[in-house]
Amino acid sequence: YVSEHILVWEEINGKPLPKGWVIHHLNGIRGDNRPQNLVGLPVRKHSLVIGALKKRIQELEGFLSNQNQLL
């Protein structure tokens, strides 16, 4: 069994996903396996991307919370 997003990435790139790599869905929707939404990344780099995204979401949530307190 191979996940659809891996099959799509491998077909588009003409090679197998390298060992230690994962597929990142750019828009965050795991079911959206369009080629333009898929990026292959080493696990370590993917962890950095996910960490940065989580940090940005927390910053935006804090900003929105402050905005609601001003209303």
mmCIF file of the N, C-alpha and C atoms, coordinates in Angstrom:
data_MODEL
# 
_entry.id   MODEL 
# 
loop_
_atom_site.group_PDB 
_atom_site.id 
_atom_site.type_symbol 
_atom_site.label_atom_id 
_atom_site.label_alt_id 
_atom_site.label_comp_id 
_atom_site.label_asym_id 
_atom_site.label_entity_id 
_atom_site.label_seq_id 
_atom_site.pdbx_PDB_ins_code 
_atom_site.Cartn_x 
_atom_site.Cartn_y 
_atom_site.Cartn_z 
_atom_site.occupancy 
_atom_site.B_iso_or_equiv 
_atom_site.pdbx_formal_charge 
_atom_site.auth_seq_id 
_atom_site.auth_comp_id 
_atom_site.auth_asym_id 
_atom_site.auth_atom_id 
_atom_site.pdbx_PDB_model_num 
ATOM 1   N N  . TYR A 1 1  ? 0.839   -1.186 0.000   1.00 0.00 ? 1  TYR A N  1 
ATOM 2   C CA . TYR A 1 1  ? 0.000   0.000  0.000   1.00 0.00 ? 1  TYR A CA 1 
ATOM 3   C C  . TYR A 1 1  ? 0.884   1.249  0.000   1.00 0.00 ? 1  TYR A C  1 
ATOM 4   N N  . VAL A 1 2  ? 0.576   2.183  -0.901  1.00 0.00 ? 2  VAL A N  1 
ATOM 5   C CA . VAL A 1 2  ? 1.279   3.462  -0.945  1.00 0.00 ? 2  VAL A CA 1 
ATOM 6   C C  . VAL A 1 2  ? 0.220   4.559  -0.986  1.00 0.00 ? 2  VAL A C  1 
ATOM 7   N N  . SER A 1 3  ? 0.388   5.580  -0.186  1.00 0.00 ? 3  SER A N  1 
ATOM 8   C CA . SER A 1 3  ? -0.574  6.678  -0.135  1.00 0.00 ? 3  SER A CA 1 
ATOM 9   C C  . SER A 1 3  ? -0.624  7.436  -1.458  1.00 0.00 ? 3  SER A C  1 
ATOM 10  N N  . GLU A 1 4  ? -1.811  7.947  -1.764  1.00 0.00 ? 4  GLU A N  1 
ATOM 11  C CA . GLU A 1 4  ? -2.030  8.628  -3.040  1.00 0.00 ? 4  GLU A CA 1 
ATOM 12  C C  . GLU A 1 4  ? -1.078  9.806  -3.237  1.00 0.00 ? 4  GLU A C  1 
ATOM 13  N N  . HIS A 1 5  ? -0.850  10.601 -2.182  1.00 0.00 ? 5  HIS A N  1 
ATOM 14  C CA . HIS A 1 5  ? 0.001   11.776 -2.341  1.00 0.00 ? 5  HIS A CA 1 
ATOM 15  C C  . HIS A 1 5  ? 1.436   11.390 -2.708  1.00 0.00 ? 5  HIS A C  1 
ATOM 16  N N  . ILE A 1 6  ? 1.889   10.242 -2.214  1.00 0.00 ? 6  ILE A N  1 
ATOM 17  C CA . ILE A 1 6  ? 3.226   9.774  -2.567  1.00 0.00 ? 6  ILE A CA 1 
ATOM 18  C C  . ILE A 1 6  ? 3.257   9.329  -4.024  1.00 0.00 ? 6  ILE A C  1 
ATOM 19  N N  . LEU A 1 7  ? 2.248   8.587  -4.435  1.00 0.00 ? 7  LEU A N  1 
ATOM 20  C CA . LEU A 1 7  ? 2.180   8.151  -5.832  1.00 0.00 ? 7  LEU A CA 1 
ATOM 21  C C  . LEU A 1 7  ? 2.156   9.336  -6.787  1.00 0.00 ? 7  LEU A C  1 
ATOM 22  N N  . VAL A 1 8  ? 1.357   10.356 -6.468  1.00 0.00 ? 8  VAL A N  1 
ATOM 23  C CA . VAL A 1 8  ? 1.262   11.537 -7.330  1.00 0.00 ? 8  VAL A CA 1 
ATOM 24  C C  . VAL A 1 8  ? 2.618   12.226 -7.401  1.00 0.00 ? 8  VAL A C  1 
ATOM 25  N N  . TRP A 1 9  ? 3.265   12.441 -6.264  1.00 0.00 ? 9  TRP A N  1 
ATOM 26  C CA . TRP A 1 9  ? 4.565   13.119 -6.243  1.00 0.00 ? 9  TRP A CA 1 
ATOM 27  C C  . TRP A 1 9  ? 5.595   12.340 -7.056  1.00 0.00 ? 9  TRP A C  1 
ATOM 28  N N  . GLU A 1 10 ? 5.621   11.015 -6.860  1.00 0.00 ? 10 GLU A N  1 
ATOM 29  C CA . GLU A 1 10 ? 6.596   10.190 -7.577  1.00 0.00 ? 10 GLU A CA 1 
ATOM 30  C C  . GLU A 1 10 ? 6.344   10.212 -9.085  1.00 0.00 ? 10 GLU A C  1 
ATOM 31  N N  . GLU A 1 11 ? 5.092   10.202 -9.479  1.00 0.00 ? 11 GLU A N  1 
ATOM 32  C CA . GLU A 1 11 ? 4.771   10.240 -10.907 1.00 0.00 ? 11 GLU A CA 1 
ATOM 33  C C  . GLU A 1 11 ? 5.197   11.571 -11.521 1.00 0.00 ? 11 GLU A C  1 
ATOM 34  N N  . ILE A 1 12 ? 4.911   12.655 -10.850 1.00 0.00 ? 12 ILE A N  1 
ATOM 35  C CA . ILE A 1 12 ? 5.253   13.989 -11.368 1.00 0.00 ? 12 ILE A CA 1 
ATOM 36  C C  . ILE A 1 12 ? 6.771   14.184 -11.422 1.00 0.00 ? 12 ILE A C  1 
ATOM 37  N N  . ASN A 1 13 ? 7.482   13.682 -10.422 1.00 0.00 ? 13 ASN A N  1 
ATOM 38  C CA . ASN A 1 13 ? 8.931   13.893 -10.344 1.00 0.00 ? 13 ASN A CA 1 
ATOM 39  C C  . ASN A 1 13 ? 9.738   12.800 -11.028 1.00 0.00 ? 13 ASN A C  1 
ATOM 40  N N  . GLY A 1 14 ? 9.080   11.737 -11.440 1.00 0.00 ? 14 GLY A N  1 
ATOM 41  C CA . GLY A 1 14 ? 9.765   10.674 -12.180 1.00 0.00 ? 14 GLY A CA 1 
ATOM 42  C C  . GLY A 1 14 ? 10.795  9.902  -11.387 1.00 0.00 ? 14 GLY A C  1 
ATOM 43  N N  . LYS A 1 15 ? 10.623  9.868  -10.079 1.00 0.00 ? 15 LYS A N  1 
ATOM 44  C CA . LYS A 1 15 ? 11.551  9.120  -9.222  1.00 0.00 ? 15 LYS A CA 1 
ATOM 45  C C  . LYS A 1 15 ? 10.846  8.789  -7.912  1.00 0.00 ? 15 LYS A C  1 
ATOM 46  N N  . PRO A 1 16 ? 11.346  7.791  -7.201  1.00 0.00 ? 16 PRO A N  1 
ATOM 47  C CA . PRO A 1 16 ? 10.742  7.466  -5.905  1.00 0.00 ? 16 PRO A CA 1 
ATOM 48  C C  . PRO A 1 16 ? 11.064  8.550  -4.868  1.00 0.00 ? 16 PRO A C  1 
ATOM 49  N N  . LEU A 1 17 ? 10.174  8.678  -3.914  1.00 0.00 ? 17 LEU A N  1 
ATOM 50  C CA . LEU A 1 17 ? 10.419  9.601  -2.803  1.00 0.00 ? 17 LEU A CA 1 
ATOM 51  C C  . LEU A 1 17 ? 11.656  9.115  -2.054  1.00 0.00 ? 17 LEU A C  1 
ATOM 52  N N  . PRO A 1 18 ? 12.657  9.988  -1.895  1.00 0.00 ? 18 PRO A N  1 
ATOM 53  C CA . PRO A 1 18 ? 13.879  9.548  -1.203  1.00 0.00 ? 18 PRO A CA 1 
ATOM 54  C C  . PRO A 1 18 ? 13.598  9.081  0.226   1.00 0.00 ? 18 PRO A C  1 
ATOM 55  N N  . LYS A 1 19 ? 14.396  8.151  0.685   1.00 0.00 ? 19 LYS A N  1 
ATOM 56  C CA . LYS A 1 19 ? 14.289  7.658  2.063   1.00 0.00 ? 19 LYS A CA 1 
ATOM 57  C C  . LYS A 1 19 ? 14.507  8.833  3.023   1.00 0.00 ? 19 LYS A C  1 
ATOM 58  N N  . GLY A 1 20 ? 13.666  8.925  4.031   1.00 0.00 ? 20 GLY A N  1 
ATOM 59  C CA . GLY A 1 20 ? 13.779  10.005 5.013   1.00 0.00 ? 20 GLY A CA 1 
ATOM 60  C C  . GLY A 1 20 ? 13.071  11.279 4.583   1.00 0.00 ? 20 GLY A C  1 
ATOM 61  N N  . TRP A 1 21 ? 12.304  11.227 3.509   1.00 0.00 ? 21 TRP A N  1 
ATOM 62  C CA . TRP A 1 21 ? 11.549  12.378 3.029   1.00 0.00 ? 21 TRP A CA 1 
ATOM 63  C C  . TRP A 1 21 ? 10.067  12.144 3.262   1.00 0.00 ? 21 TRP A C  1 
ATOM 64  N N  . VAL A 1 22 ? 9.309   13.237 3.335   1.00 0.00 ? 22 VAL A N  1 
ATOM 65  C CA . VAL A 1 22 ? 7.856   13.196 3.458   1.00 0.00 ? 22 VAL A CA 1 
ATOM 66  C C  . VAL A 1 22 ? 7.257   14.156 2.444   1.00 0.00 ? 22 VAL A C  1 
ATOM 67  N N  . ILE A 1 23 ? 5.964   14.004 2.203   1.00 0.00 ? 23 ILE A N  1 
ATOM 68  C CA . ILE A 1 23 ? 5.252   14.908 1.318   1.00 0.00 ? 23 ILE A CA 1 
ATOM 69  C C  . ILE A 1 23 ? 4.517   15.935 2.168   1.00 0.00 ? 23 ILE A C  1 
ATOM 70  N N  . HIS A 1 24 ? 4.723   17.204 1.849   1.00 0.00 ? 24 HIS A N  1 
ATOM 71  C CA . HIS A 1 24 ? 4.035   18.300 2.531   1.00 0.00 ? 24 HIS A CA 1 
ATOM 72  C C  . HIS A 1 24 ? 2.942   18.833 1.612   1.00 0.00 ? 24 HIS A C  1 
ATOM 73  N N  . HIS A 1 25 ? 1.740   18.989 2.162   1.00 0.00 ? 25 HIS A N  1 
ATOM 74  C CA . HIS A 1 25 ? 0.629   19.597 1.428   1.00 0.00 ? 25 HIS A CA 1 
ATOM 75  C C  . HIS A 1 25 ? 0.674   21.102 1.693   1.00 0.00 ? 25 HIS A C  1 
ATOM 76  N N  . LEU A 1 26 ? 0.969   21.881 0.668   1.00 0.00 ? 26 LEU A N  1 
ATOM 77  C CA . LEU A 1 26 ? 1.174   23.320 0.836   1.00 0.00 ? 26 LEU A CA 1 
ATOM 78  C C  . LEU A 1 26 ? -0.016  24.028 1.462   1.00 0.00 ? 26 LEU A C  1 
ATOM 79  N N  . ASN A 1 27 ? -1.232  23.648 1.082   1.00 0.00 ? 27 ASN A N  1 
ATOM 80  C CA . ASN A 1 27 ? -2.398  24.334 1.628   1.00 0.00 ? 27 ASN A CA 1 
ATOM 81  C C  . ASN A 1 27 ? -2.898  23.700 2.923   1.00 0.00 ? 27 ASN A C  1 
ATOM 82  N N  . GLY A 1 28 ? -2.208  22.680 3.412   1.00 0.00 ? 28 GLY A N  1 
ATOM 83  C CA . GLY A 1 28 ? -2.566  22.057 4.681   1.00 0.00 ? 28 GLY A CA 1 
ATOM 84  C C  . GLY A 1 28 ? -3.717  21.069 4.596   1.00 0.00 ? 28 GLY A C  1 
ATOM 85  N N  . ILE A 1 29 ? -4.287  20.869 3.418   1.00 0.00 ? 29 ILE A N  1 
ATOM 86  C CA . ILE A 1 29 ? -5.407  19.946 3.247   1.00 0.00 ? 29 ILE A CA 1 
ATOM 87  C C  . ILE A 1 29 ? -4.859  18.619 2.744   1.00 0.00 ? 29 ILE A C  1 
ATOM 88  N N  . ARG A 1 30 ? -4.828  17.639 3.621   1.00 0.00 ? 30 ARG A N  1 
ATOM 89  C CA . ARG A 1 30 ? -4.198  16.350 3.304   1.00 0.00 ? 30 ARG A CA 1 
ATOM 90  C C  . ARG A 1 30 ? -4.872  15.606 2.163   1.00 0.00 ? 30 ARG A C  1 
ATOM 91  N N  . GLY A 1 31 ? -6.136  15.867 1.937   1.00 0.00 ? 31 GLY A N  1 
ATOM 92  C CA . GLY A 1 31 ? -6.838  15.194 0.862   1.00 0.00 ? 31 GLY A CA 1 
ATOM 93  C C  . GLY A 1 31 ? -6.656  15.844 -0.499  1.00 0.00 ? 31 GLY A C  1 
ATOM 94  N N  . ASP A 1 32 ? -5.998  16.998 -0.530  1.00 0.00 ? 32 ASP A N  1 
ATOM 95  C CA . ASP A 1 32 ? -5.776  17.729 -1.781  1.00 0.00 ? 32 ASP A CA 1 
ATOM 96  C C  . ASP A 1 32 ? -4.446  17.282 -2.376  1.00 0.00 ? 32 ASP A C  1 
ATOM 97  N N  . ASN A 1 33 ? -4.511  16.272 -3.221  1.00 0.00 ? 33 ASN A N  1 
ATOM 98  C CA . ASN A 1 33 ? -3.298  15.674 -3.770  1.00 0.00 ? 33 ASN A CA 1 
ATOM 99  C C  . ASN A 1 33 ? -2.997  16.135 -5.186  1.00 0.00 ? 33 ASN A C  1 
ATOM 100 N N  . ARG A 1 34 ? -3.409  17.362 -5.512  1.00 0.00 ? 34 ARG A N  1 
ATOM 101 C CA . ARG A 1 34 ? -3.033  17.926 -6.806  1.00 0.00 ? 34 ARG A CA 1 
ATOM 102 C C  . ARG A 1 34 ? -1.516  18.132 -6.810  1.00 0.00 ? 34 ARG A C  1 
ATOM 103 N N  . PRO A 1 35 ? -0.881  17.889 -7.947  1.00 0.00 ? 35 PRO A N  1 
ATOM 104 C CA . PRO A 1 35 ? 0.582   18.028 -8.003  1.00 0.00 ? 35 PRO A CA 1 
ATOM 105 C C  . PRO A 1 35 ? 1.100   19.376 -7.512  1.00 0.00 ? 35 PRO A C  1 
ATOM 106 N N  . GLN A 1 36 ? 0.401   20.456 -7.823  1.00 0.00 ? 36 GLN A N  1 
ATOM 107 C CA . GLN A 1 36 ? 0.878   21.786 -7.406  1.00 0.00 ? 36 GLN A CA 1 
ATOM 108 C C  . GLN A 1 36 ? 0.764   22.012 -5.894  1.00 0.00 ? 36 GLN A C  1 
ATOM 109 N N  . ASN A 1 37 ? 0.097   21.111 -5.180  1.00 0.00 ? 37 ASN A N  1 
ATOM 110 C CA . ASN A 1 37 ? -0.043  21.242 -3.733  1.00 0.00 ? 37 ASN A CA 1 
ATOM 111 C C  . ASN A 1 37 ? 0.944   20.359 -2.969  1.00 0.00 ? 37 ASN A C  1 
ATOM 112 N N  . LEU A 1 38 ? 1.746   19.581 -3.674  1.00 0.00 ? 38 LEU A N  1 
ATOM 113 C CA . LEU A 1 38 ? 2.629   18.614 -3.027  1.00 0.00 ? 38 LEU A CA 1 
ATOM 114 C C  . LEU A 1 38 ? 4.099   19.000 -3.175  1.00 0.00 ? 38 LEU A C  1 
ATOM 115 N N  . VAL A 1 39 ? 4.816   18.932 -2.051  1.00 0.00 ? 39 VAL A N  1 
ATOM 116 C CA . VAL A 1 39 ? 6.252   19.210 -2.044  1.00 0.00 ? 39 VAL A CA 1 
ATOM 117 C C  . VAL A 1 39 ? 6.928   18.104 -1.241  1.00 0.00 ? 39 VAL A C  1 
ATOM 118 N N  . GLY A 1 40 ? 7.974   17.527 -1.795  1.00 0.00 ? 40 GLY A N  1 
ATOM 119 C CA . GLY A 1 40 ? 8.766   16.546 -1.067  1.00 0.00 ? 40 GLY A CA 1 
ATOM 120 C C  . GLY A 1 40 ? 9.847   17.250 -0.272  1.00 0.00 ? 40 GLY A C  1 
ATOM 121 N N  . LEU A 1 41 ? 9.956   16.888 1.007   1.00 0.00 ? 41 LEU A N  1 
ATOM 122 C CA . LEU A 1 41 ? 10.943  17.511 1.893   1.00 0.00 ? 41 LEU A CA 1 
ATOM 123 C C  . LEU A 1 41 ? 11.597  16.464 2.782   1.00 0.00 ? 41 LEU A C  1 
ATOM 124 N N  . PRO A 1 42 ? 12.873  16.678 3.118   1.00 0.00 ? 42 PRO A N  1 
ATOM 125 C CA . PRO A 1 42 ? 13.471  15.832 4.150   1.00 0.00 ? 42 PRO A CA 1 
ATOM 126 C C  . PRO A 1 42 ? 12.709  16.025 5.467   1.00 0.00 ? 42 PRO A C  1 
ATOM 127 N N  . VAL A 1 43 ? 12.622  14.976 6.265   1.00 0.00 ? 43 VAL A N  1 
ATOM 128 C CA . VAL A 1 43 ? 11.852  15.033 7.514   1.00 0.00 ? 43 VAL A CA 1 
ATOM 129 C C  . VAL A 1 43 ? 12.276  16.213 8.378   1.00 0.00 ? 43 VAL A C  1 
ATOM 130 N N  . ARG A 1 44 ? 13.558  16.453 8.489   1.00 0.00 ? 44 ARG A N  1 
ATOM 131 C CA . ARG A 1 44 ? 14.044  17.541 9.354   1.00 0.00 ? 44 ARG A CA 1 
ATOM 132 C C  . ARG A 1 44 ? 13.559  18.905 8.856   1.00 0.00 ? 44 ARG A C  1 
ATOM 133 N N  . LYS A 1 45 ? 13.619  19.131 7.555   1.00 0.00 ? 45 LYS A N  1 
ATOM 134 C CA . LYS A 1 45 ? 13.160  20.402 6.999   1.00 0.00 ? 45 LYS A CA 1 
ATOM 135 C C  . LYS A 1 45 ? 11.644  20.531 7.171   1.00 0.00 ? 45 LYS A C  1 
ATOM 136 N N  . HIS A 1 46 ? 10.921  19.429 6.985   1.00 0.00 ? 46 HIS A N  1 
ATOM 137 C CA . HIS A 1 46 ? 9.471   19.448 7.161   1.00 0.00 ? 46 HIS A CA 1 
ATOM 138 C C  . HIS A 1 46 ? 9.113   19.816 8.601   1.00 0.00 ? 46 HIS A C  1 
ATOM 139 N N  . SER A 1 47 ? 9.862   19.304 9.558   1.00 0.00 ? 47 SER A N  1 
ATOM 140 C CA . SER A 1 47 ? 9.623   19.643 10.965  1.00 0.00 ? 47 SER A CA 1 
ATOM 141 C C  . SER A 1 47 ? 9.801   21.137 11.202  1.00 0.00 ? 47 SER A C  1 
ATOM 142 N N  . LEU A 1 48 ? 10.791  21.737 10.565  1.00 0.00 ? 48 LEU A N  1 
ATOM 143 C CA . LEU A 1 48 ? 11.009  23.178 10.697  1.00 0.00 ? 48 LEU A CA 1 
ATOM 144 C C  . LEU A 1 48 ? 9.845   23.966 10.092  1.00 0.00 ? 48 LEU A C  1 
ATOM 145 N N  . VAL A 1 49 ? 9.364   23.513 8.950   1.00 0.00 ? 49 VAL A N  1 
ATOM 146 C CA . VAL A 1 49 ? 8.234   24.178 8.294   1.00 0.00 ? 49 VAL A CA 1 
ATOM 147 C C  . VAL A 1 49 ? 7.002   24.111 9.190   1.00 0.00 ? 49 VAL A C  1 
ATOM 148 N N  . ILE A 1 50 ? 6.704   22.927 9.709   1.00 0.00 ? 50 ILE A N  1 
ATOM 149 C CA . ILE A 1 50 ? 5.532   22.749 10.564  1.00 0.00 ? 50 ILE A CA 1 
ATOM 150 C C  . ILE A 1 50 ? 5.661   23.598 11.829  1.00 0.00 ? 50 ILE A C  1 
ATOM 151 N N  . GLY A 1 51 ? 6.851   23.633 12.409  1.00 0.00 ? 51 GLY A N  1 
ATOM 152 C CA . GLY A 1 51 ? 7.074   24.461 13.600  1.00 0.00 ? 51 GLY A CA 1 
ATOM 153 C C  . GLY A 1 51 ? 6.833   25.928 13.320  1.00 0.00 ? 51 GLY A C  1 
ATOM 154 N N  . ALA A 1 52 ? 7.300   26.412 12.183  1.00 0.00 ? 52 ALA A N  1 
ATOM 155 C CA . ALA A 1 52 ? 7.097   27.816 11.816  1.00 0.00 ? 52 ALA A CA 1 
ATOM 156 C C  . ALA A 1 52 ? 5.617   28.107 11.583  1.00 0.00 ? 52 ALA A C  1 
ATOM 157 N N  . LEU A 1 53 ? 4.916   27.178 10.955  1.00 0.00 ? 53 LEU A N  1 
ATOM 158 C CA . LEU A 1 53 ? 3.481   27.363 10.724  1.00 0.00 ? 53 LEU A CA 1 
ATOM 159 C C  . LEU A 1 53 ? 2.712   27.423 12.040  1.00 0.00 ? 53 LEU A C  1 
ATOM 160 N N  . LYS A 1 54 ? 3.025   26.533 12.966  1.00 0.00 ? 54 LYS A N  1 
ATOM 161 C CA . LYS A 1 54 ? 2.358   26.525 14.268  1.00 0.00 ? 54 LYS A CA 1 
ATOM 162 C C  . LYS A 1 54 ? 2.612   27.818 15.018  1.00 0.00 ? 54 LYS A C  1 
ATOM 163 N N  . LYS A 1 55 ? 3.846   28.311 14.961  1.00 0.00 ? 55 LYS A N  1 
ATOM 164 C CA . LYS A 1 55 ? 4.185   29.559 15.634  1.00 0.00 ? 55 LYS A CA 1 
ATOM 165 C C  . LYS A 1 55 ? 3.391   30.721 15.039  1.00 0.00 ? 55 LYS A C  1 
ATOM 166 N N  . ARG A 1 56 ? 3.292   30.754 13.720  1.00 0.00 ? 56 ARG A N  1 
ATOM 167 C CA . ARG A 1 56 ? 2.550   31.834 13.051  1.00 0.00 ? 56 ARG A CA 1 
ATOM 168 C C  . ARG A 1 56 ? 1.065   31.780 13.396  1.00 0.00 ? 56 ARG A C  1 
ATOM 169 N N  . ILE A 1 57 ? 0.509   30.579 13.467  1.00 0.00 ? 57 ILE A N  1 
ATOM 170 C CA . ILE A 1 57 ? -0.905  30.438 13.841  1.00 0.00 ? 57 ILE A CA 1 
ATOM 171 C C  . ILE A 1 57 ? -1.131  30.953 15.256  1.00 0.00 ? 57 ILE A C  1 
ATOM 172 N N  . GLN A 1 58 ? -0.227  30.627 16.179  1.00 0.00 ? 58 GLN A N  1 
ATOM 173 C CA . GLN A 1 58 ? -0.354  31.111 17.553  1.00 0.00 ? 58 GLN A CA 1 
ATOM 174 C C  . GLN A 1 58 ? -0.278  32.631 17.598  1.00 0.00 ? 58 GLN A C  1 
ATOM 175 N N  . GLU A 1 59 ? 0.618   33.228 16.806  1.00 0.00 ? 59 GLU A N  1 
ATOM 176 C CA . GLU A 1 59 ? 0.723   34.689 16.758  1.00 0.00 ? 59 GLU A CA 1 
ATOM 177 C C  . GLU A 1 59 ? -0.572  35.312 16.246  1.00 0.00 ? 59 GLU A C  1 
ATOM 178 N N  . LEU A 1 60 ? -1.133  34.732 15.198  1.00 0.00 ? 60 LEU A N  1 
ATOM 179 C CA . LEU A 1 60 ? -2.382  35.251 14.644  1.00 0.00 ? 60 LEU A CA 1 
ATOM 180 C C  . LEU A 1 60 ? -3.544  35.082 15.611  1.00 0.00 ? 60 LEU A C  1 
ATOM 181 N N  . GLU A 1 61 ? -3.597  33.952 16.319  1.00 0.00 ? 61 GLU A N  1 
ATOM 182 C CA . GLU A 1 61 ? -4.647  33.747 17.315  1.00 0.00 ? 61 GLU A CA 1 
ATOM 183 C C  . GLU A 1 61 ? -4.536  34.781 18.430  1.00 0.00 ? 61 GLU A C  1 
ATOM 184 N N  . GLY A 1 62 ? -3.315  35.070 18.855  1.00 0.00 ? 62 GLY A N  1 
ATOM 185 C CA . GLY A 1 62 ? -3.106  36.092 19.880  1.00 0.00 ? 62 GLY A CA 1 
ATOM 186 C C  . GLY A 1 62 ? -3.541  37.463 19.389  1.00 0.00 ? 62 GLY A C  1 
ATOM 187 N N  . PHE A 1 63 ? -3.201  37.785 18.159  1.00 0.00 ? 63 PHE A N  1 
ATOM 188 C CA . PHE A 1 63 ? -3.608  39.058 17.573  1.00 0.00 ? 63 PHE A CA 1 
ATOM 189 C C  . PHE A 1 63 ? -5.126  39.175 17.523  1.00 0.00 ? 63 PHE A C  1 
ATOM 190 N N  . LEU A 1 64 ? -5.789  38.126 17.061  1.00 0.00 ? 64 LEU A N  1 
ATOM 191 C CA . LEU A 1 64 ? -7.251  38.149 16.971  1.00 0.00 ? 64 LEU A CA 1 
ATOM 192 C C  . LEU A 1 64 ? -7.898  38.249 18.338  1.00 0.00 ? 64 LEU A C  1 
ATOM 193 N N  . SER A 1 65 ? -7.319  37.568 19.311  1.00 0.00 ? 65 SER A N  1 
ATOM 194 C CA . SER A 1 65 ? -7.839  37.635 20.684  1.00 0.00 ? 65 SER A CA 1 
ATOM 195 C C  . SER A 1 65 ? -7.739  39.065 21.200  1.00 0.00 ? 65 SER A C  1 
ATOM 196 N N  . ASN A 1 66 ? -6.619  39.725 20.948  1.00 0.00 ? 66 ASN A N  1 
ATOM 197 C CA . ASN A 1 66 ? -6.451  41.127 21.375  1.00 0.00 ? 66 ASN A CA 1 
ATOM 198 C C  . ASN A 1 66 ? -7.435  42.042 20.663  1.00 0.00 ? 66 ASN A C  1 
ATOM 199 N N  . GLN A 1 67 ? -7.705  41.792 19.404  1.00 0.00 ? 67 GLN A N  1 
ATOM 200 C CA . GLN A 1 67 ? -8.650  42.596 18.634  1.00 0.00 ? 67 GLN A CA 1 
ATOM 201 C C  . GLN A 1 67 ? -10.059 42.460 19.224  1.00 0.00 ? 67 GLN A C  1 
ATOM 202 N N  . ASN A 1 68 ? -10.444 41.242 19.612  1.00 0.00 ? 68 ASN A N  1 
ATOM 203 C CA . ASN A 1 68 ? -11.760 41.021 20.205  1.00 0.00 ? 68 ASN A CA 1 
ATOM 204 C C  . ASN A 1 68 ? -11.904 41.722 21.537  1.00 0.00 ? 68 ASN A C  1 
ATOM 205 N N  . GLN A 1 69 ? -10.815 41.837 22.296  1.00 0.00 ? 69 GLN A N  1 
ATOM 206 C CA . GLN A 1 69 ? -10.860 42.516 23.599  1.00 0.00 ? 69 GLN A CA 1 
ATOM 207 C C  . GLN A 1 69 ? -11.045 44.008 23.414  1.00 0.00 ? 69 GLN A C  1 
ATOM 208 N N  . LEU A 1 70 ? -10.643 44.543 22.266  1.00 0.00 ? 70 LEU A N  1 
ATOM 209 C CA . LEU A 1 70 ? -10.769 45.977 22.017  1.00 0.00 ? 70 LEU A CA 1 
ATOM 210 C C  . LEU A 1 70 ? -12.190 46.361 21.617  1.00 0.00 ? 70 LEU A C  1 
ATOM 211 N N  . LEU A 1 71 ? -12.971 45.395 21.150  1.00 0.00 ? 71 LEU A N  1 
ATOM 212 C CA . LEU A 1 71 ? -14.329 45.690 20.682  1.00 0.00 ? 71 LEU A CA 1 
ATOM 213 C C  . LEU A 1 71 ? -15.294 45.901 21.810  1.00 0.00 ? 71 LEU A C  1 
# 
